[in-house]
Every structure is written in C-alpha cells, then in structure tokens.
Amino acid sequence: MHEEKASIGKSIVINGELSGSEDLTIEGRVDGKIELRDHVITIGSNGRIKAQISAKAIVILGQVTGNLNATEKVDIKETGSVEGDVVAPRIAIADGSHFKGSIDMQKKDQPEKGIFSKPESKTSKSETSSKSETSPKPETSPVNGEFVRV
C-alpha cells in the first residue's frame, strides 16, 4: 500500500482555510487555518506559515507563527521556528531550533495517574481521619497489596 503525499510548492501562497484527508508538505506560504486531523503535516524549510494548525502529527523545518494542536506529536527540527502555543502529548524540539510560546503535553481523555491517586480513591477522608484520632500509634493497612504506615 503506497499512500501519496500532497505538496504545496514554495511559490504557492494560500490565504484562508486549508483542510484535507491526506499527508501534506508545505514549502510555500499559508495564512489562515490548516486542519488535517488524521494526517501528518510537514512544514518544509521554505515554508512560511501564519496559521493555526491542527493535525495528527506536525513536523516543522520552516517558520510557523500560530498555535499548534497535534493528537500525536509535534517535532520542531533544527531549522524550524515556532512562535505560538503547542498542545500535543509528545513534543520534540531539536537543538538549534527556535521556539517561543507555551507547551501543554497533557493527554486528553485520560485521568491523571499519580502515586497517591489510588489510595485516596479507595479510602474515604472520614475513614482516614477516624483512624488517626482513635489510635495513638501508627498502624499498617493494605494499599495496592502492600502494607504502608498511615
């Protein structure tokens, strides 16, 4: 299975919204909004983008001014430049690249899992406080199959 990739040459200028359902490489200039939700967009080394970009993965070798939103990964290569906020579960910023903005790497639709989240969900606060009030010495209680002091 060989999937073709679309390409926008370096002499092409687009103003407005750009959307599609295939991978795309941009070497030209785009001002506006780019949306390729389930595909990879590559901003080539000649690419000059002033747009909000939404895609599965975003690879940047050129210049981007605008917010980036990727469901899988944003990869800013050595020659890449980004000025805008990035939202993606994985982000790579190469040495020598330029980045100015904020990064949000929180995965969507997944609760935060921490070291203390499971014990709190299994033991209510009233149980915890009553144990500490009634017993002067620390005692052990099972948490996740292990004994810990409370």
OpenMM code with the backbone's topology and positions (N, CA, C; nanometers):
from openmm import Vec3, app, unit

residues = "MET HIS GLU GLU LYS ALA SER ILE GLY LYS SER ILE VAL ILE ASN GLY GLU LEU SER GLY SER GLU ASP LEU THR ILE GLU GLY ARG VAL ASP GLY LYS ILE GLU LEU ARG ASP HIS VAL ILE THR ILE GLY SER ASN GLY ARG ILE LYS ALA GLN ILE SER ALA LYS ALA ILE VAL ILE LEU GLY GLN VAL THR GLY ASN LEU ASN ALA THR GLU LYS VAL ASP ILE LYS GLU THR GLY SER VAL GLU GLY ASP VAL VAL ALA PRO ARG ILE ALA ILE ALA ASP GLY SER HIS PHE LYS GLY SER ILE ASP MET GLN LYS LYS ASP GLN PRO GLU LYS GLY ILE PHE SER LYS PRO GLU SER LYS THR SER LYS SER GLU THR SER SER LYS SER GLU THR SER PRO LYS PRO GLU THR SER PRO VAL ASN GLY GLU PHE VAL ARG VAL".split()
positions = [
    Vec3(0.0846, -0.1186, 0.0000),
    Vec3(0.0000, 0.0000, 0.0000),
    Vec3(0.0879, 0.1232, 0.0000),
    Vec3(0.0786, 0.2035, -0.1037),
    Vec3(0.1588, 0.3244, -0.1154),
    Vec3(0.0656, 0.4449, -0.1128),
    Vec3(0.0791, 0.5270, -0.0090),
    Vec3(-0.0085, 0.6430, 0.0050),
    Vec3(0.0638, 0.7666, -0.0457),
    Vec3(0.0003, 0.8389, -0.1356),
    Vec3(0.0582, 0.9606, -0.1913),
    Vec3(0.0510, 1.0739, -0.0892),
    Vec3(0.1490, 1.1631, -0.0985),
    Vec3(0.1516, 1.2807, -0.0126),
    Vec3(0.1316, 1.4038, -0.0991),
    Vec3(0.0451, 1.4930, -0.0534),
    Vec3(0.0215, 1.6174, -0.1258),
    Vec3(0.1323, 1.7152, -0.0924),
    Vec3(0.1555, 1.8099, -0.1839),
    Vec3(0.2637, 1.9056, -0.1655),
    Vec3(0.2213, 2.0427, -0.2154),
    Vec3(0.2621, 2.1457, -0.1417),
    Vec3(0.2390, 2.2833, -0.1834),
    Vec3(0.3766, 2.3443, -0.2073),
    Vec3(0.4045, 2.3808, -0.3310),
    Vec3(0.5360, 2.4299, -0.3703),
    Vec3(0.5714, 2.5643, -0.3084),
    Vec3(0.7005, 2.6011, -0.3172),
    Vec3(0.7483, 2.7215, -0.2493),
    Vec3(0.6988, 2.8512, -0.3121),
    Vec3(0.6457, 2.8489, -0.4338),
    Vec3(0.5929, 2.9718, -0.4943),
    Vec3(0.4425, 2.9896, -0.4705),
    Vec3(0.3792, 2.8929, -0.4034),
    Vec3(0.2347, 2.8971, -0.3801),
    Vec3(0.2034, 2.9749, -0.2525),
    Vec3(0.1018, 3.0634, -0.2607),
    Vec3(0.0555, 3.1409, -0.1454),
    Vec3(-0.0928, 3.1122, -0.1265),
    Vec3(-0.1295, 3.0727, -0.0041),
    Vec3(-0.2699, 3.0428, 0.0266),
    Vec3(-0.3148, 3.1315, 0.1412),
    Vec3(-0.4277, 3.2009, 0.1219),
    Vec3(-0.4896, 3.2810, 0.2277),
    Vec3(-0.6264, 3.2211, 0.2557),
    Vec3(-0.6503, 3.1795, 0.3816),
    Vec3(-0.7786, 3.1215, 0.4175),
    Vec3(-0.7631, 2.9892, 0.4872),
    Vec3(-0.8647, 2.9019, 0.4730),
    Vec3(-0.8637, 2.7726, 0.5401),
    Vec3(-0.8148, 2.6639, 0.4450),
    Vec3(-0.7297, 2.5767, 0.5009),
    Vec3(-0.6760, 2.4644, 0.4250),
    Vec3(-0.7089, 2.3376, 0.5021),
    Vec3(-0.7780, 2.2425, 0.4382),
    Vec3(-0.8107, 2.1169, 0.5056),
    Vec3(-0.7966, 2.0034, 0.4055),
    Vec3(-0.7838, 1.8824, 0.4587),
    Vec3(-0.7699, 1.7689, 0.3693),
    Vec3(-0.7672, 1.6382, 0.4454),
    Vec3(-0.7604, 1.5279, 0.3704),
    Vec3(-0.7582, 1.3958, 0.4317),
    Vec3(-0.6423, 1.3141, 0.3777),
    Vec3(-0.5249, 1.3769, 0.3696),
    Vec3(-0.4017, 1.3084, 0.3322),
    Vec3(-0.2851, 1.3860, 0.3912),
    Vec3(-0.1691, 1.3202, 0.3958),
    Vec3(-0.0492, 1.3868, 0.4461),
    Vec3(-0.0135, 1.5015, 0.3524),
    Vec3(0.0465, 1.6083, 0.4094),
    Vec3(0.0737, 1.7280, 0.3311),
    Vec3(0.2096, 1.7864, 0.3666),
    Vec3(0.2832, 1.8294, 0.2645),
    Vec3(0.4080, 1.9025, 0.2832),
    Vec3(0.3889, 2.0414, 0.2252),
    Vec3(0.4233, 2.1432, 0.3039),
    Vec3(0.4083, 2.2818, 0.2590),
    Vec3(0.5459, 2.3461, 0.2496),
    Vec3(0.5814, 2.3903, 0.1301),
    Vec3(0.7057, 2.4645, 0.1079),
    Vec3(0.6754, 2.6119, 0.0808),
    Vec3(0.5492, 2.6439, 0.0603),
    Vec3(0.5093, 2.7802, 0.0290),
    Vec3(0.4639, 2.8568, 0.1516),
    Vec3(0.3696, 2.9477, 0.1289),
    Vec3(0.3204, 3.0349, 0.2353),
    Vec3(0.1704, 3.0127, 0.2552),
    Vec3(0.1301, 2.9983, 0.3824),
    Vec3(-0.0117, 2.9828, 0.4155),
    Vec3(-0.0448, 3.0776, 0.5292),
    Vec3(-0.1486, 3.1582, 0.5096),
    Vec3(-0.2011, 3.2466, 0.6136),
    Vec3(-0.3454, 3.2063, 0.6384),
    Vec3(-0.3793, 3.1734, 0.7632),
    Vec3(-0.5170, 3.1358, 0.7943),
    Vec3(-0.5262, 3.0208, 0.8909),
    Vec3(-0.5857, 2.9102, 0.8461),
    Vec3(-0.6078, 2.7935, 0.9314),
    Vec3(-0.5811, 2.6671, 0.8505),
    Vec3(-0.5084, 2.5713, 0.9139),
    Vec3(-0.4782, 2.4441, 0.8483),
    Vec3(-0.5316, 2.3318, 0.9363),
    Vec3(-0.6119, 2.2428, 0.8762),
    Vec3(-0.6707, 2.1329, 0.9533),
    Vec3(-0.6590, 2.0014, 0.8769),
    Vec3(-0.5735, 1.9123, 0.9318),
    Vec3(-0.5557, 1.7774, 0.8775),
    Vec3(-0.5631, 1.6809, 0.9957),
    Vec3(-0.6777, 1.6664, 1.0555),
    Vec3(-0.6972, 1.5973, 1.1830),
    Vec3(-0.6325, 1.4592, 1.1926),
    Vec3(-0.6421, 1.3771, 1.0895),
    Vec3(-0.5922, 1.2395, 1.0971),
    Vec3(-0.4669, 1.2172, 1.0131),
    Vec3(-0.3929, 1.3244, 0.9854),
    Vec3(-0.2787, 1.3109, 0.8954),
    Vec3(-0.1601, 1.3941, 0.9422),
    Vec3(-0.0467, 1.3731, 0.8747),
    Vec3(0.0784, 1.4396, 0.9089),
    Vec3(0.0973, 1.5614, 0.8196),
    Vec3(0.1331, 1.6730, 0.8806),
    Vec3(0.1671, 1.7919, 0.8038),
    Vec3(0.3136, 1.8238, 0.8277),
    Vec3(0.3846, 1.8495, 0.7200),
    Vec3(0.5254, 1.8862, 0.7278),
    Vec3(0.5412, 2.0262, 0.6704),
    Vec3(0.5985, 2.1145, 0.7502),
    Vec3(0.6299, 2.2487, 0.7032),
    Vec3(0.7755, 2.2440, 0.6579),
    Vec3(0.7976, 2.2495, 0.5274),
    Vec3(0.9313, 2.2371, 0.4713),
    Vec3(1.0196, 2.3561, 0.5071),
    Vec3(1.1467, 2.3471, 0.4745),
    Vec3(1.2426, 2.4515, 0.5114),
    Vec3(1.2118, 2.5858, 0.4454),
    Vec3(1.1405, 2.5858, 0.3332),
    Vec3(1.0986, 2.7108, 0.2689),
    Vec3(0.9605, 2.7570, 0.3147),
    Vec3(0.8911, 2.6753, 0.3939),
    Vec3(0.7559, 2.7064, 0.4380),
    Vec3(0.7511, 2.8248, 0.5330),
    Vec3(0.6555, 2.9138, 0.5109),
    Vec3(0.6317, 3.0307, 0.5961),
    Vec3(0.4834, 3.0318, 0.6283),
    Vec3(0.4506, 2.9934, 0.7516),
    Vec3(0.3112, 2.9731, 0.7904),
    Vec3(0.2709, 3.0731, 0.8983),
    Vec3(0.1575, 3.1381, 0.8779),
    Vec3(0.0954, 3.2215, 0.9810),
    Vec3(-0.0463, 3.1671, 0.9957),
    Vec3(-0.0586, 3.0619, 1.0755),
    Vec3(-0.1864, 2.9926, 1.0835),
    Vec3(-0.1956, 2.9079, 1.2090),
    Vec3(-0.3182, 2.8766, 1.2460),
    Vec3(-0.3450, 2.7773, 1.3495),
    Vec3(-0.3441, 2.6430, 1.2782),
    Vec3(-0.2652, 2.5464, 1.3332),
    Vec3(-0.2523, 2.4158, 1.2683),
    Vec3(-0.3055, 2.3064, 1.3596),
    Vec3(-0.3938, 2.2211, 1.3055),
    Vec3(-0.4446, 2.1030, 1.3762),
    Vec3(-0.4182, 1.9815, 1.2891),
    Vec3(-0.3468, 1.8821, 1.3454),
    Vec3(-0.3154, 1.7617, 1.2692),
    Vec3(-0.2815, 1.6479, 1.3643),
    Vec3(-0.2645, 1.5281, 1.3088),
    Vec3(-0.2219, 1.4137, 1.3892),
    Vec3(-0.0783, 1.4339, 1.4328),
    Vec3(0.0081, 1.4706, 1.3399),
    Vec3(0.1483, 1.4986, 1.3700),
    Vec3(0.1918, 1.6197, 1.2885),
    Vec3(0.2774, 1.7025, 1.3490),
    Vec3(0.3247, 1.8245, 1.2839),
    Vec3(0.4774, 1.8239, 1.2887),
    Vec3(0.5404, 1.8322, 1.1713),
    Vec3(0.6859, 1.8367, 1.1603),
    Vec3(0.7221, 1.9729, 1.1013),
    Vec3(0.8143, 2.0445, 1.1691),
    Vec3(0.8452, 2.1804, 1.1269),
    Vec3(0.9931, 2.1956, 1.0961),
    Vec3(1.0206, 2.2299, 0.9703),
    Vec3(1.1561, 2.2623, 0.9256),
    Vec3(1.1658, 2.4105, 0.8892),
    Vec3(1.0535, 2.4746, 0.8652),
    Vec3(1.0479, 2.6154, 0.8275),
    Vec3(1.0004, 2.7026, 0.9429),
    Vec3(0.9256, 2.8098, 0.9103),
    Vec3(0.8801, 2.9051, 1.0108),
    Vec3(0.7287, 2.8982, 1.0272),
    Vec3(0.6853, 2.8900, 1.1537),
    Vec3(0.5429, 2.8883, 1.1846),
    Vec3(0.5140, 2.9924, 1.2915),
    Vec3(0.4158, 3.0778, 1.2643),
    Vec3(0.3642, 3.1712, 1.3636),
    Vec3(0.2177, 3.1353, 1.3818),
    Vec3(0.1842, 3.0824, 1.4994),
    Vec3(0.0470, 3.0399, 1.5260),
    Vec3(0.0464, 2.9200, 1.6181),
    Vec3(-0.0700, 2.8878, 1.6696),
    Vec3(-0.0843, 2.7780, 1.7646),
    Vec3(-0.0884, 2.6433, 1.6920),
    Vec3(-0.0265, 2.5422, 1.7559),
    Vec3(-0.0216, 2.4074, 1.7003),
    Vec3(-0.0970, 2.3119, 1.7915),
    Vec3(-0.1784, 2.2255, 1.7330),
    Vec3(-0.2531, 2.1266, 1.8094),
    Vec3(-0.2393, 1.9919, 1.7387),
    Vec3(-0.1676, 1.8977, 1.8026),
    Vec3(-0.1460, 1.7665, 1.7422),
    Vec3(-0.1978, 1.6575, 1.8349),
    Vec3(-0.2604, 1.5550, 1.7784),
    Vec3(-0.3115, 1.4446, 1.8600),
    Vec3(-0.2017, 1.3448, 1.8939),
    Vec3(-0.0894, 1.3442, 1.8173),
    Vec3(0.0197, 1.2513, 1.8454),
    Vec3(0.1508, 1.3205, 1.8812),
    Vec3(0.2021, 1.4079, 1.7919),
    Vec3(0.3354, 1.4632, 1.8161),
    Vec3(0.3597, 1.5916, 1.7385),
    Vec3(0.4399, 1.6810, 1.7989),
    Vec3(0.4938, 1.7984, 1.7298),
    Vec3(0.6450, 1.7826, 1.7314),
    Vec3(0.7080, 1.7970, 1.6147),
    Vec3(0.8518, 1.7804, 1.6008),
    Vec3(0.9102, 1.9054, 1.5348),
    Vec3(0.9841, 1.9858, 1.6134),
    Vec3(1.0478, 2.1061, 1.5606),
    Vec3(1.1932, 2.0704, 1.5306),
    Vec3(1.2280, 2.0676, 1.4044),
    Vec3(1.3620, 2.0278, 1.3613),
    Vec3(1.4621, 2.1423, 1.3783),
    Vec3(1.5911, 2.1149, 1.3502),
    Vec3(1.6998, 2.2108, 1.3711),
    Vec3(1.6752, 2.3440, 1.3019),
    Vec3(1.6211, 2.3412, 1.1810),
    Vec3(1.5982, 2.4640, 1.1047),
    Vec3(1.4609, 2.5249, 1.1322),
    Vec3(1.3808, 2.4594, 1.2173),
    Vec3(1.2447, 2.5027, 1.2428),
    Vec3(1.2340, 2.6187, 1.3407),
    Vec3(1.1263, 2.6951, 1.3246),
    Vec3(1.0984, 2.8083, 1.4120),
    Vec3(0.9484, 2.8119, 1.4398),
    Vec3(0.9121, 2.8177, 1.5683),
    Vec3(0.7708, 2.8242, 1.6069),
    Vec3(0.7515, 2.9368, 1.7060),
    Vec3(0.6538, 3.0215, 1.6781),
    Vec3(0.6109, 3.1239, 1.7724),
    Vec3(0.4617, 3.1041, 1.7916),
    Vec3(0.4254, 3.0398, 1.9029),
    Vec3(0.2861, 3.0102, 1.9322),
    Vec3(0.2775, 2.8992, 2.0349),
    Vec3(0.1579, 2.8722, 2.0801),
    Vec3(0.1350, 2.7705, 2.1824),
    Vec3(0.1207, 2.6327, 2.1171),
    Vec3(0.1750, 2.5309, 2.1866),
    Vec3(0.1726, 2.3938, 2.1349),
    Vec3(0.0948, 2.3049, 2.2317),
    Vec3(-0.0005, 2.2286, 2.1785),
    Vec3(-0.0744, 2.1292, 2.2563),
    Vec3(-0.0563, 1.9950, 2.1865),
    Vec3(0.0119, 1.9020, 2.2555),
    Vec3(0.0371, 1.7683, 2.1994),
    Vec3(0.0862, 1.6771, 2.3106),
    Vec3(0.0568, 1.5469, 2.3025),
    Vec3(0.1062, 1.4555, 2.4062),
    Vec3(0.2572, 1.4333, 2.4004),
    Vec3(0.3191, 1.4513, 2.2822),
    Vec3(0.4645, 1.4361, 2.2676),
    Vec3(0.5183, 1.5533, 2.1872),
    Vec3(0.6325, 1.6083, 2.2338),
    Vec3(0.6931, 1.7218, 2.1652),
    Vec3(0.8432, 1.7022, 2.1600),
    Vec3(0.9019, 1.7255, 2.0425),
    Vec3(1.0470, 1.7200, 2.0257),
    Vec3(1.0931, 1.8545, 1.9715),
    Vec3(1.1899, 1.9149, 2.0406),
    Vec3(1.2455, 2.0429, 1.9969),
    Vec3(1.3953, 2.0218, 1.9791),
    Vec3(1.4411, 2.0269, 1.8560),
    Vec3(1.5811, 1.9982, 1.8251),
    Vec3(1.6715, 2.1132, 1.8679),
    Vec3(1.7959, 2.0771, 1.8985),
    Vec3(1.8973, 2.1754, 1.9318),
    Vec3(1.9195, 2.2660, 1.8110),
    Vec3(1.9169, 2.3964, 1.8320),
    Vec3(1.9354, 2.4916, 1.7230),
    Vec3(1.8058, 2.5463, 1.6678),
    Vec3(1.6936, 2.4875, 1.7038),
    Vec3(1.5648, 2.5375, 1.6563),
    Vec3(1.5219, 2.6570, 1.7416),
    Vec3(1.4134, 2.7230, 1.7009),
    Vec3(1.3613, 2.8385, 1.7737),
    Vec3(1.2190, 2.8082, 1.8183),
    Vec3(1.1897, 2.8369, 1.9448),
    Vec3(1.0545, 2.8194, 1.9968),
    Vec3(1.0225, 2.9309, 2.0948),
    Vec3(0.9065, 2.9938, 2.0768),
    Vec3(0.8587, 3.0948, 2.1711),
    Vec3(0.7093, 3.0727, 2.1891),
    Vec3(0.6700, 3.0344, 2.3106),
    Vec3(0.5297, 3.0065, 2.3379),
    Vec3(0.5167, 2.9136, 2.4565),
    Vec3(0.3991, 2.8555, 2.4721),
    Vec3(0.3763, 2.7624, 2.5827),
    Vec3(0.3545, 2.6217, 2.5276),
    Vec3(0.3748, 2.5243, 2.6163),
    Vec3(0.3579, 2.3836, 2.5790),
    Vec3(0.2620, 2.3177, 2.6766),
    Vec3(0.1642, 2.2450, 2.6248),
    Vec3(0.0717, 2.1666, 2.7054),
    Vec3(0.0804, 2.0227, 2.6559),
    Vec3(0.1382, 1.9350, 2.7403),
    Vec3(0.1578, 1.7947, 2.6997),
    Vec3(0.0604, 1.7002, 2.7671),
    Vec3(-0.0430, 1.7506, 2.8303),
    Vec3(-0.1383, 1.6636, 2.8971),
    Vec3(-0.2188, 1.5861, 2.7939),
    Vec3(-0.2254, 1.4546, 2.8140),
    Vec3(-0.3021, 1.3711, 2.7232),
    Vec3(-0.4498, 1.3937, 2.7481),
    Vec3(-0.5248, 1.4031, 2.6413),
    Vec3(-0.6690, 1.4253, 2.6533),
    Vec3(-0.7406, 1.2939, 2.6791),
    Vec3(-0.8547, 1.3017, 2.7450),
    Vec3(-0.9415, 1.1871, 2.7744),
    Vec3(-0.8759, 1.0810, 2.8613),
    Vec3(-0.7710, 1.1169, 2.9351),
    Vec3(-0.7101, 1.0224, 3.0278),
    Vec3(-0.6934, 1.0921, 3.1622),
    Vec3(-0.7450, 1.0338, 3.2702),
    Vec3(-0.7279, 1.0961, 3.4011),
    Vec3(-0.5824, 1.0931, 3.4426),
    Vec3(-0.5448, 1.1917, 3.5228),
    Vec3(-0.4072, 1.1950, 3.5713),
    Vec3(-0.3852, 1.0801, 3.6678),
    Vec3(-0.2759, 1.0078, 3.6496),
    Vec3(-0.2432, 0.8960, 3.7374),
    Vec3(-0.1193, 0.9335, 3.8161),
    Vec3(-0.1319, 0.9360, 3.9470),
    Vec3(-0.0192, 0.9688, 4.0316),
    Vec3(0.0018, 0.8610, 4.1342),
    Vec3(0.1051, 0.8761, 4.2099),
    Vec3(0.1391, 0.7767, 4.3120),
    Vec3(0.0323, 0.7706, 4.4210),
    Vec3(-0.0358, 0.8829, 4.4450),
    Vec3(-0.1315, 0.8892, 4.5556),
    Vec3(-0.2764, 0.8801, 4.5102),
    Vec3(-0.3031, 0.8682, 4.3807),
    Vec3(-0.4416, 0.8702, 4.3349),
    Vec3(-0.5201, 0.7457, 4.3748),
    Vec3(-0.4598, 0.6274, 4.3718),
    Vec3(-0.5333, 0.5058, 4.4049),
    Vec3(-0.5689, 0.4959, 4.5530),
    Vec3(-0.4777, 0.5226, 4.6475),
    Vec3(-0.5162, 0.5128, 4.7874),
    Vec3(-0.6294, 0.6083, 4.8243),
    Vec3(-0.6303, 0.7290, 4.7686),
    Vec3(-0.7359, 0.8239, 4.8007),
    Vec3(-0.8702, 0.7770, 4.7484),
    Vec3(-0.8710, 0.7117, 4.6328),
    Vec3(-0.9968, 0.6675, 4.5768),
    Vec3(-1.0548, 0.5475, 4.6524),
    Vec3(-0.9698, 0.4676, 4.7185),
    Vec3(-1.0185, 0.3509, 4.7902),
    Vec3(-1.0548, 0.3822, 4.9356),
    Vec3(-0.9956, 0.4846, 4.9935),
    Vec3(-1.0197, 0.5174, 5.1333),
    Vec3(-1.0793, 0.6569, 5.1413),
    Vec3(-1.1934, 0.6680, 5.2051),
    Vec3(-1.2543, 0.7996, 5.2174),
    Vec3(-1.1820, 0.8809, 5.3240),
    Vec3(-1.2009, 1.0128, 5.3199),
    Vec3(-1.1346, 1.1000, 5.4166),
    Vec3(-1.1842, 1.0744, 5.5583),
    Vec3(-1.3112, 1.0391, 5.5735),
    Vec3(-1.3640, 1.0146, 5.7078),
    Vec3(-1.2994, 0.8915, 5.7703),
    Vec3(-1.2720, 0.7879, 5.6885),
    Vec3(-1.2041, 0.6685, 5.7406),
    Vec3(-1.0632, 0.7042, 5.7847),
    Vec3(-0.9932, 0.7821, 5.7051),
    Vec3(-0.8557, 0.8189, 5.7357),
    Vec3(-0.8492, 0.9013, 5.8635),
    Vec3(-0.9387, 0.9988, 5.8782),
    Vec3(-0.9333, 1.0849, 5.9962),
    Vec3(-0.9747, 1.0091, 6.1226),
    Vec3(-1.0705, 0.9165, 6.1117),
    Vec3(-1.1123, 0.8422, 6.2308),
    Vec3(-1.0015, 0.7484, 6.2787),
    Vec3(-0.9246, 0.6907, 6.1857),
    Vec3(-0.8146, 0.6039, 6.2255),
    Vec3(-0.7087, 0.6826, 6.3014),
    Vec3(-0.6765, 0.8010, 6.2550),
    Vec3(-0.5711, 0.8777, 6.3205),
    Vec3(-0.6168, 0.9294, 6.4569),
    Vec3(-0.7459, 0.9540, 6.4755),
    Vec3(-0.7948, 1.0032, 6.6042),
    Vec3(-0.8046, 0.8911, 6.7077),
    Vec3(-0.8426, 0.7693, 6.6678),
    Vec3(-0.8668, 0.6613, 6.7633),
    Vec3(-0.7424, 0.5831, 6.8009),
    Vec3(-0.6403, 0.5796, 6.7188),
    Vec3(-0.5225, 0.5008, 6.7516),
    Vec3(-0.4009, 0.5923, 6.7663),
    Vec3(-0.3398, 0.5963, 6.8816),
    Vec3(-0.2257, 0.6838, 6.9023),
    Vec3(-0.1003, 0.6383, 6.8292),
    Vec3(-0.0821, 0.5048, 6.8096),
    Vec3(0.0351, 0.4543, 6.7398),
    Vec3(0.0017, 0.4346, 6.5917),
    Vec3(0.1012, 0.4545, 6.5043),
    Vec3(0.0773, 0.4257, 6.3627),
    Vec3(0.0533, 0.2760, 6.3433),
    Vec3(-0.0369, 0.2447, 6.2557),
    Vec3(-0.0633, 0.1048, 6.2247),
    Vec3(-0.0536, 0.0855, 6.0746),
    Vec3(-0.0418, -0.0390, 6.0316),
    Vec3(-0.0307, -0.0663, 5.8891),
    Vec3(-0.1666, -0.1013, 5.8323),
    Vec3(-0.1845, -0.0649, 5.7070),
    Vec3(-0.3075, -0.1013, 5.6379),
    Vec3(-0.2710, -0.1352, 5.4942),
    Vec3(-0.3448, -0.2285, 5.4312),
    Vec3(-0.3094, -0.2689, 5.2951),
    Vec3(-0.3479, -0.1629, 5.1928),
    Vec3(-0.2549, -0.1306, 5.1021),
    Vec3(-0.2805, -0.0417, 4.9904),
    Vec3(-0.2159, -0.1050, 4.8695),
    Vec3(-0.2957, -0.1361, 4.7701),
    Vec3(-0.2469, -0.1994, 4.6468),
    Vec3(-0.1698, -0.3277, 4.6753),
    Vec3(-0.2112, -0.4032, 4.7735),
    Vec3(-0.1478, -0.5308, 4.8062),
    Vec3(-0.0209, -0.5168, 4.8896),
    Vec3(0.0148, -0.3956, 4.9277),
    Vec3(0.1330, -0.3748, 5.0093),
    Vec3(0.0896, -0.3080, 5.1406),
    Vec3(0.1710, -0.3238, 5.2452),
    Vec3(0.1413, -0.2607, 5.3714),
    Vec3(0.2214, -0.1324, 5.3844),
    Vec3(0.1519, -0.0256, 5.4199),
    Vec3(0.2184, 0.1018, 5.4420),
    Vec3(0.1709, 0.1608, 5.5735),
    Vec3(0.2485, 0.2481, 5.6324),
    Vec3(0.2083, 0.3152, 5.7558),
    Vec3(0.1215, 0.4349, 5.7239),
    Vec3(0.0147, 0.4519, 5.8040),
    Vec3(-0.0729, 0.5686, 5.7862),
    Vec3(-0.0792, 0.6478, 5.9131),
] * unit.nanometer
topology = app.Topology()
chain = topology.addChain("A")
for resn in residues:
    res = topology.addResidue(resn, chain)
    for name in ("N", "CA", "C"):
        topology.addAtom(name, app.Element.getBySymbol(name[0]), res)
